[in-house]
Amino acid sequence: MNARIWALAALLVLSSGGLVLYKTTVLDYELFPRAAADRWIVQMLLTGRGHGEPAKARFFLPVSSPYQRIYDERVLSEGIEFFIRPKGPNRVGYVSDVVDGILNLSYRFAVHLRPRPAELPSPEAIEESRRRDRVDPRYLAPTPEIQSNDPRVAMRLEEVTPPHAPPLLLVRSIFDYLADEVVPQEVSGRSDALAVLQRERGGPLGIARLFVALARSAGIPARVVGGIDLVEGSRSQITYWAETFLGGRWLPMDPLSRHFGTLPATRLVLFEGDHEPLETRGLEKVDFRISMLRAEISQERLYQRRVRRSDAWLDRVSLFVLPVRTQMVLRILLLIPFGALVVAVFRNLVGIPTFGTFMPVLVALAFIETTLLVGLAFLVGIILVGWLFRILVDRLQLLMVPRLSLLLTIVILLIAGITLVAEKLGFGSAMSVALFPIVIITATIERFFVMMTEEGTRNTLRSLAGTIVVATACYLVIGNELLQRMLLTFPEMLLWAMAVQLLLGRYTGYRLSEWLRFEPFRTGMPET
């Protein structure tokens, strides 16, 4: 093979590799772009039945904070009066109306969760905060459900904590006691701090109350917090945990999930305080459901935001500066050269015949719209039916251009008819033919007829089967979402395809089909 071809191919590979390496190491692009998964769509659904009397309902709504951003809020109340009001540090949704019949209220929002700092405050920062910060006295005061002034709470605190321990060690000792000694189990009856202390078992709310009672008894500000764990496709339950004020900030403490100073990555805070999540009056058969779905934002959108603020020249010429609709088209177009490479490999190395050089690539583009199986059935059906019409047209003895124009019209009518029938049968969404190469199929029908006449049925069907195999392989490449993202992020990878095409263009050896066809010559013919 010519040395210049090798040198040019090597130059293309090194140039492309250098650009990819620079983007991944210096500009911090991901080689395998993925979807970001820290956004969720959450729906709160309140249902109940009224009897024509005034009804009221109250439930907590999430508040934006440094660790969660609430946006895209929507309410569907079906004529019921619903309003949102602040209540202390919380937001509350209120229903206040005459309800006669079924009540359906939907509150939907999107949330972006952000990671919490994992480091704990230093002893010096804690002492400085105790001298400097003034905390609301209610975070140290007892309540009917959090009996921090009860002697039994003080006695248990003395048992589970070392004497003269600093604040962080006190909180850690309380956390370990609740995580190791108290059984997380819902029980009937009261769930205040004293009840959980005596039984040494309780649900999330009771354990959080006991944590707060022990912390307040030790002179450490603490509070109960409620929220939900976001689990895709499930119906979430309200859970509770405690927060202690140390080092100038509130640190979450969840013995149930064993998170000290932090929270699970999918925990959404709904409210602060020792509250019931829902209160109703004048309604019966009340049901309150919280469901959620992960709302993935594409890595392309993250790159779009980045290139607008970047000064790097490669970011300025990035494809992400283009409109989103243009990017979606380019995601497919950039993979067409790799589809052509697949055709070259099958034809030059394997030796599979096809109808036309790039027809498999064009058909593969149509398969993206129709799905693979539907597209294959559509392609074979159109060619065979078109071939039957071509036999009838041949009897008219028309010139080539009018004959092809007539055949093109027949193909379009066939496609329109099949699409209409599919729509009537409920398969319309799978029969999109916007990208189907109608002109190429018309030429293929003509070629199919000529081959059947000149080369026979066997060779013609071999070419049709070869076209289907290569088109399927092209579809698997062009329809690969990971490759689409990679090419949109690193369009210079097309230089690799060019390098391989250069080397294939100089290949003059045996094809795989020829290697099998001439096997008797390779193994030696038997003597006669």
URWO-V116920 format. One record per backbone hydrogen bond with DSSP energy under -1.0 kcal/mol. NH is the residue of the N-H (numbers start at 1). CO is the residue of the C=O. E is the energy in kcal/mol with one decimal. If there is no record, write none. Layout:
[[NH & CO & E] [NH & CO & E]]
//
This chain:
[[6 & 2 & -1.6] [7 & 3 & -2.6] [8 & 4 & -2.6] [9 & 5 & -2.6] [10 & 6 & -2.5] [11 & 7 & -2.2] [12 & 8 & -2.2] [13 & 9 & -2.3] [14 & 10 & -2.7] [15 & 11 & -2.5] [16 & 12 & -2.3] [17 & 13 & -2.7] [18 & 14 & -2.5] [19 & 15 & -1.9] [20 & 16 & -2.4] [21 & 17 & -2.6] [22 & 18 & -2.3] [23 & 19 & -2.3] [24 & 20 & -2.2] [25 & 21 & -2.3] [26 & 22 & -2.3] [27 & 22 & -1.6] [29 & 23 & -2.7] [36 & 297 & -2.0] [40 & 111 & -2.5] [41 & 293 & -3.0] [42 & 109 & -2.9] [43 & 291 & -3.0] [44 & 107 & -3.2] [45 & 289 & -3.0] [46 & 105 & -2.8] [47 & 287 & -2.7] [48 & 103 & -1.4] [49 & 284 & -2.3] [50 & 101 & -2.9] [52 & 99 & -2.3] [55 & 97 & -3.0] [56 & 281 & -2.9] [57 & 95 & -1.9] [58 & 279 & -2.6] [59 & 93 & -1.9] [61 & 91 & -2.8] [65 & 68 & -3.2] [68 & 65 & -1.1] [69 & 112 & -2.1] [71 & 110 & -2.6] [74 & 108 & -3.1] [76 & 106 & -2.9] [80 & 77 & -1.5] [83 & 94 & -1.9] [85 & 92 & -2.6] [87 & 90 & -2.7] [90 & 87 & -1.9] [92 & 85 & -3.0] [93 & 59 & -3.2] [94 & 83 & -3.1] [95 & 57 & -2.6] [96 & 81 & -1.6] [97 & 55 & -1.9] [99 & 53 & -1.6] [101 & 50 & -2.0] [103 & 48 & -3.2] [105 & 46 & -2.5] [106 & 76 & -2.5] [107 & 44 & -2.7] [108 & 74 & -3.2] [109 & 42 & -2.4] [110 & 71 & -2.9] [111 & 40 & -2.5] [112 & 69 & -2.1] [113 & 38 & -2.2] [114 & 67 & -2.7] [126 & 122 & -2.1] [127 & 123 & -2.4] [128 & 124 & -2.6] [129 & 125 & -2.3] [130 & 126 & -2.2] [131 & 127 & -1.5] [132 & 128 & -2.1] [133 & 129 & -2.7] [139 & 136 & -2.1] [140 & 137 & -2.0] [143 & 146 & -2.3] [148 & 146 & -2.0] [150 & 147 & -1.4] [154 & 150 & -1.7] [155 & 151 & -2.4] [156 & 152 & -2.0] [157 & 153 & -2.3] [158 & 154 & -2.0] [159 & 155 & -1.6] [160 & 156 & -1.9] [161 & 157 & -1.2] [165 & 162 & -1.1] [170 & 166 & -2.2] [171 & 167 & -2.5] [172 & 168 & -2.1] [173 & 169 & -2.4] [174 & 170 & -2.2] [175 & 171 & -2.5] [176 & 172 & -2.6] [177 & 173 & -2.1] [178 & 174 & -2.3] [179 & 175 & -2.5] [180 & 176 & -2.2] [181 & 177 & -2.8] [183 & 200 & -2.3] [185 & 183 & -1.4] [185 & 202 & -1.4] [193 & 145 & -2.5] [196 & 192 & -2.0] [197 & 193 & -2.3] [198 & 194 & -2.4] [199 & 195 & -2.1] [200 & 196 & -2.7] [202 & 183 & -2.1] [207 & 203 & -2.5] [208 & 204 & -2.1] [209 & 205 & -2.3] [210 & 206 & -2.2] [211 & 207 & -2.3] [212 & 208 & -2.3] [213 & 209 & -2.5] [214 & 210 & -2.5] [215 & 211 & -2.4] [216 & 212 & -2.8] [217 & 213 & -2.0] [218 & 214 & -1.2] [219 & 216 & -1.6] [220 & 215 & -2.6] [222 & 139 & -2.0] [223 & 243 & -2.0] [225 & 241 & -2.7] [226 & 271 & -2.6] [227 & 239 & -2.4] [228 & 268 & -2.1] [230 & 266 & -2.9] [233 & 292 & -1.7] [234 & 231 & -1.8] [236 & 290 & -2.2] [239 & 227 & -3.1] [241 & 225 & -2.1] [242 & 253 & -2.2] [243 & 223 & -2.2] [244 & 251 & -2.3] [245 & 221 & -2.3] [246 & 249 & -2.2] [249 & 246 & -1.0] [251 & 244 & -3.3] [253 & 242 & -3.5] [254 & 259 & -2.5] [259 & 254 & -2.0] [261 & 252 & -2.0] [267 & 264 & -1.9] [268 & 228 & -3.1] [270 & 226 & -2.5] [271 & 226 & -2.0] [273 & 224 & -3.4] [275 & 273 & -1.6] [279 & 58 & -2.2] [281 & 56 & -2.7] [284 & 49 & -2.1] [287 & 47 & -2.7] [289 & 45 & -2.6] [291 & 43 & -2.4] [293 & 41 & -2.3] [295 & 39 & -2.6] [297 & 36 & -1.0] [302 & 298 & -1.3] [303 & 299 & -2.3] [304 & 300 & -2.3] [305 & 301 & -1.9] [306 & 302 & -1.6] [307 & 303 & -2.7] [308 & 304 & -1.2] [309 & 306 & -1.2] [316 & 312 & -1.7] [317 & 313 & -1.4] [318 & 315 & -1.2] [321 & 318 & -1.4] [322 & 319 & -1.4] [327 & 323 & -2.1] [328 & 324 & -2.2] [329 & 325 & -1.4] [330 & 326 & -2.4] [331 & 327 & -2.1] [333 & 329 & -2.2] [334 & 330 & -2.7] [335 & 332 & -1.3] [336 & 333 & -1.3] [339 & 335 & -1.9] [340 & 336 & -2.7] [341 & 337 & -1.8] [342 & 338 & -1.8] [343 & 339 & -1.9] [344 & 340 & -2.3] [345 & 341 & -2.3] [346 & 342 & -2.3] [347 & 343 & -2.3] [348 & 344 & -3.0] [349 & 345 & -1.9] [350 & 345 & -1.6] [351 & 346 & -1.7] [352 & 346 & -2.4] [362 & 358 & -2.0] [363 & 359 & -2.7] [364 & 360 & -2.1] [365 & 361 & -1.8] [366 & 362 & -1.4] [367 & 363 & -1.9] [368 & 364 & -1.1] [370 & 366 & -1.9] [371 & 367 & -2.4] [375 & 371 & -2.3] [376 & 372 & -2.6] [377 & 373 & -2.2] [378 & 374 & -2.5] [379 & 375 & -2.8] [380 & 376 & -2.6] [381 & 377 & -2.3] [382 & 378 & -2.5] [383 & 379 & -2.3] [384 & 380 & -2.4] [385 & 381 & -2.5] [386 & 382 & -2.6] [387 & 383 & -2.1] [388 & 384 & -1.7] [389 & 385 & -1.9] [390 & 386 & -2.1] [391 & 387 & -1.8] [392 & 388 & -1.4] [393 & 389 & -2.5] [394 & 390 & -1.9] [396 & 393 & -1.7] [397 & 394 & -1.1] [403 & 399 & -2.2] [404 & 400 & -2.9] [405 & 401 & -2.4] [406 & 402 & -2.4] [407 & 403 & -2.4] [408 & 404 & -2.6] [409 & 405 & -2.0] [410 & 406 & -2.1] [411 & 407 & -2.4] [412 & 408 & -2.2] [413 & 409 & -2.3] [414 & 410 & -2.4] [415 & 411 & -2.6] [416 & 412 & -2.7] [417 & 413 & -2.5] [418 & 414 & -2.8] [419 & 415 & -2.5] [420 & 416 & -2.2] [421 & 417 & -2.4] [422 & 418 & -2.6] [423 & 419 & -2.2] [424 & 420 & -2.0] [425 & 421 & -1.8] [427 & 422 & -3.5] [431 & 428 & -1.5] [436 & 433 & -1.1] [438 & 436 & -1.9] [441 & 437 & -2.4] [442 & 438 & -2.1] [443 & 439 & -2.2] [444 & 440 & -2.3] [445 & 441 & -2.4] [446 & 442 & -1.9] [447 & 443 & -2.6] [448 & 444 & -3.1] [449 & 445 & -2.2] [450 & 446 & -2.3] [451 & 447 & -2.7] [452 & 448 & -2.2] [453 & 449 & -1.7] [454 & 450 & -2.8] [455 & 451 & -2.9] [456 & 451 & -1.2] [460 & 456 & -1.5] [461 & 457 & -2.7] [462 & 458 & -1.9] [463 & 459 & -2.0] [464 & 460 & -2.1] [465 & 461 & -2.8] [466 & 462 & -2.6] [467 & 463 & -2.4] [468 & 464 & -2.0] [469 & 465 & -2.5] [470 & 466 & -2.6] [471 & 467 & -2.5] [472 & 468 & -2.2] [473 & 469 & -2.1] [474 & 470 & -2.6] [475 & 471 & -2.3] [476 & 472 & -2.1] [477 & 473 & -1.3] [478 & 474 & -3.2] [479 & 475 & -2.8] [480 & 477 & -1.2] [484 & 480 & -2.0] [485 & 481 & -2.3] [486 & 482 & -2.4] [487 & 483 & -2.7] [488 & 484 & -1.9] [489 & 485 & -2.0] [490 & 486 & -3.4] [493 & 490 & -2.0] [494 & 491 & -1.9] [495 & 492 & -1.8] [496 & 493 & -1.3] [497 & 493 & -1.1] [498 & 494 & -2.1] [499 & 495 & -2.1] [500 & 496 & -2.2] [501 & 497 & -2.3] [502 & 498 & -2.2] [503 & 499 & -1.9] [504 & 500 & -2.6] [505 & 501 & -2.0] [507 & 504 & -1.4] [512 & 349 & -3.0] [513 & 350 & -2.1] [515 & 511 & -2.4] [516 & 512 & -1.8] [517 & 513 & -2.2] [518 & 514 & -2.6] [519 & 516 & -1.2] [522 & 518 & -1.4] [523 & 519 & -2.4] [524 & 520 & -1.2]]
//
